[in-house]
Amino acid sequence: MLARKNMRLFMKTRPDIAEVLEKVLNNTANSTRAFNDDMLSPLPVDMDSRLELLKRDYIDFESDPVWPEAVYSELEAIIKERERLSELTSRGLAPTRTVLFVGPPGVGKTLAARWLAYQLKRPLLTLDLAAVMSSYLGKTGNNIRAVINYAQRESSILLLDELDAIAKRRNDDSEVGELKRLVTVLLQAVDEWPADGLLIAATNHPELLDPAVWRRFERVIHFPVPSSADIAYTINSLISTEDEVMPKNLIEILSIALEGVSFSEVVRQLNIARRDSVIKQISLQQSFEELINKISLDIDRNKRIEFAVKLVHNGQSQRRASEITGISRDTIRKHMKTVGHKSEGVEH
């Protein structure tokens, strides 16, 4: 009601904001209905192959995914902006229209786009830019324009995956004029994206992006590899349906062993261990212990020493750390002293 009142006010004073507000309100009302393919126009296709250029998904989640707190806060802010739209528009503001996701593979960028689509009750349209790039750049440009025009008309969220495939630095010697024009088309689309929609771009290689691309996005969210605390939370989430109660210290050890890898790799390793417990007819605890031993054996000696020191710093005894890693207690003690001296040097 308040948003409609604000819209009437803006019709007189700020017709540009009134137009944005009306579109957002109309699409918000529409988003409460269940989407199906009949309600949306056909997806754009490549003129030669007649293959669809976009993938359209209707998202459902049984439980919330896990991200570091900083990432989750940014994603939640995007949702809350839509929930408090009338307050934003009363101050002449629109919700976030464009977001850039940055991070290595497997850290949850695509998952975050799916989660936003689910929370906002919109279909997710995905364009894999690496897949659509063609040696005939003019054809690629036409395809991208068709996708952009379609997504701007629909009440959807558009994910441009592997943005670096097109939006590279424009001073790259390997580029040609047509590729530069494609970047310009993309930048114009970001600038002109309607306030009732959401454009998400994702890249694994931010160093390849033209600086002009960074400046165009209203939000840039960095997805780091998970910390041991994030991994421990993921482990507990995955085993929550298991009958077996897992010792807390085992989860702590496993989370330290998996530290430094992506969320997707964490889930992959855990599911292998869970399957092994069924196939080998052993307890999940034993399967997790085997996974820890395997990880320890797969890394070089220096990494194993580092792993052992981390275990002790996180509350494991030197004896237990030695059993897990195969590193002698004397070696662990020596490196503990070295780490201690380095820490003292930093503190002073």
N, C-alpha and C positions, 0 to 999 in steps of 0.2 A: 504493500500500500504506500509506504513512504517513498519507495523507488519510483512509483507511478507519479506521485506528487512532485518529486524532484524533476521528473521528465517534463511535466507541464511547465515547470519553472524555467527549465533550460530551453524549452521551445522558444521562449521570448529572449533570453539573455545569451544562451550558448547553444545554438541549433546543432553544432557539430557534436557536442556531448550528448544532446538529446537523441540524436540518431543512433549513437553507439549504445546508449542505455536501452532504447527501445529494442534493438536487435538482441542484446544480451538477455533482456527480460523474456522476450518471445522464445529464444532458444532454451532458456532455463526451464520455461514451462514445458517446452517440447521434450526436454531431456528426461522428464519424469515418466514419460511413456516408454514402454519396451520397444527397442529398436528391432527392426528386421529388414531384410534385403528389399522387401517390397516398398518400404517407406523411403528408401534412398535411391537416387538415380544410379544407373549402371556405372561401374568403375571405368575410368579411361583406359584405352588399349593402345598398344603400339600399332601404327597404321600398316606396317608390313607383316609382322608376325601375328597380329590380332591377339596377342597375349596381354593380359591385364597388367598395368603398370604398378598397381598398388595392391597391397594385401589389407583386407579389412577384417578386424577381429572384434568380437564382443567379449569383454573381459569379465571373469569371475575369480574371486579369491576366497579361499576357505579361511586363511589367516593372513595377518599383515606380514609383509616381508621384513627382513632385517637390514638396516643401514646404519652407518655411524650417525650419532646424534645430530651433527652439523648438517648432514644430507637430509635426514628426516625433517628437520626444522624448516629447511628451504622448501621441500615438497609440501609440507603441511601449510606453509604460508600461501602457496599458490591456491590451495583448496579454500583456505579461509578467506582469501580475497573474493572469491566467487560467493561465498556464504554471506559476506558483509558488503555486498555490492552497493547497496543504497548509501552506506556510510562513505564509501569511496566517491561515488558520483556526486554526493552532496558537497564534496570538496574539489570537484572538478577533476577527479582521477578515474582512470580505468584500470581494470585488473591486468596482471601480467599477460602479455600476448605471446611473447617469444622467450624461449629458454634454451640455453646451450648446455648439454651434458658433456663433461670432460673426464676421461679416466681410462685406464688400461682395460683390455678385454676381460669380461667376466665379473665386473665389480657391481653390476646391477643397474646399468644405464637403461637398457631396454625394459627391464623389470619395472623400473621407476616410471617409464612412460606408460606401461600397461596399468600400473597401480593408479596413476593420475586419471587415466581413462575410466577406470572402474569407479573411483571416488567421485568423478564428475558426471558419471552416467552417460558417457559418450562412447561411440565406436572409436577404435584406434585404426587410423590409416597409416601404413608403413611403406615408405619408399626407400629401397636399398640403392643408394646412389652409385655404389661400386658396381652393382649389377646392371644398372640402366645406362652407364657410360658406354658409348659406342665410338668406334673409330670414325664414324660419320657424326661429327660434333653438331652439325646442323640438326640432324635427326634427334640427337640427345636433347638439344635445346627445346625442340618442339614437344618432346615427351615431358620434360620437366615443366614447361609452361602449362601443358594440359593437366598435369597433376596438381599444380598450384591453383589453377583456376577452379578445378573440381573441389579441392579441399576448402577453398575460401567460400564456396557456395554451401557446403554441407556443414551440419552441426557436428563436427568431428574434431578429433585431435590428430594432427599430422606429425609423424615422426620421420625426419630425414636422417636415415642411418648412414654412417660412414661419410660424414660431411666433408672430410678432407679429400675425398675422391674428386670433388669438383672445386671446392673453395680453397684451393692452394694459394700460396703466395703468387701474386700476379707478376712478379719480376723473375719467375722461374724461366730459365732459358729454353726449357723444353716446351713451354706453352706457345700456343698460337692465338691469333686474334679471336677466333670463335670461342675458345675456352674462356678468354677474358670476358667475352660478352655473356657467357653462361653465369659467371660469377656475378656480373652486374644484375642479371635477371634475378638471381637468388637474393642479392642484397636488397633489391627493390621489393621483393616479396616479403622479406623480413620487415622492412620499414612499413609496408602497407598492410600487414596482416590485421584482419578485423578483430576488434576487441571482444567479440563474442566467441572467438575461436582460440585455439592454442597451438602454436607451432613449436615443436621440440626438435632440435638437431643434436646429434650425438657424434663424437669423434674419439678415436683411440690415439690420434696423433695430433695433438693441439699445436705442436711446433710447425706443422705444415699449413696451418690456417693463415690466410691473409689477415693482417692486423685489423683491416676494415671490417672483417666478419665479426671479430670479437666485439667491436664497438656497437654493432647493430643490435645485439641481443640484450633484452632488458634484465635478464638474470643469467648468470653463469654458475653452474653447480659442479663442483669438483668431487668426483667419486674416488676415494682412496682405497687401497687394499685394506681388508678388515684387520682390526687389532685382535689380540688374543681374547679380549673381553667380548668383542663382536662374534668371534668364532665360538667361544663358550656358549653364548646365547643361541647361536645357530645349532650347535650340538644338542643342547637341551630341548630346542624346538623340534628337532628331527626325531629325537627318541622319546618324546612326550607320550606317544601312543604305545610304547613298549611296556611289557609287564615288568621287565627287569629294572631294578633300581641301580643306577650307576654311581660308583664312588665319586665324590666331588673332586678328590685329588687327581683321579684318572682323567676327568674332563679338563682339568687345569693343565695337566701334562700334554694331553692331545692338542689343546688349543695353542699351546706354546710351540708344539711340533709343527703345526700347520700355519703358524704365523708367517706372513709375507706372501701368501698365495691369494688368489681371488676367491670371492664367495662361491662362484660356480665350481672351482676346483675343490674347495672345502666340501661342498655338497656331494660332488662326484666321489671323493675319497671315502666319505662317511657312508654313502650308499653301497659302495663296494664292500666295506667292512660289515655292513648290516646283512648284505646278501651272503657273504662268506659265513656268517654265524648260522644262517639257515642251512646252507649247503653242507658245511662241515659238521653241523650239529654240535656247535660249541656255543658257549655263552657270548653275549654281546660284549661283555667286559673282556673276555679273552680275545675276541676278534679285534677290539680296539687296541689291546696291548700288542697284538701282532702288527697292527698298522703303525703304531709308534715305533716298534723295532725296525720295521721296514723303512720308515722315513729316516731313522737314524743311520741305517746301513747304506742308504742311497746317497748320503751327503759325504763330502770329504772330511778329513780329520779336523781341519780348522773350523769347519761349520759345526762338527760334532762337539768340539770344545766349547764353542759359543753357545750351542744348545744346552750343554751341561751347566754352564755358568748361569744361563737364564733360568734353568730349573731350580737351582739353588737360590737365586735371587727371588724366585717366586714361591719359596717356602719348602721346597723339597730338600731332603737331606743330601749331603755329599755322597753318601753311600748309595742312596736311591738313584741319584743322577748318574753315578758311575755304572750301576747295573743297567740302566736304560741305554746309555750312550757307548759303553765300553771304554770310556776314558778313565784313567786311574784317578784315585782321590788326590794323590800328590799333584798331578797335573791340574786338576780342578782347583785345588787350593792355590797353586801358583798363579793361575789366571784370575782367580778371585782377587788376589792381592794386587795384580796389575790393574784390573778394572777399578779397584778401590782407590789406587793412587791416581788414576786418570780422573776419577770423580772428584777427588780432593783438589786436584789441580784446577778443575773447572769451577769448583765452588769458591776457591780463593783467587 
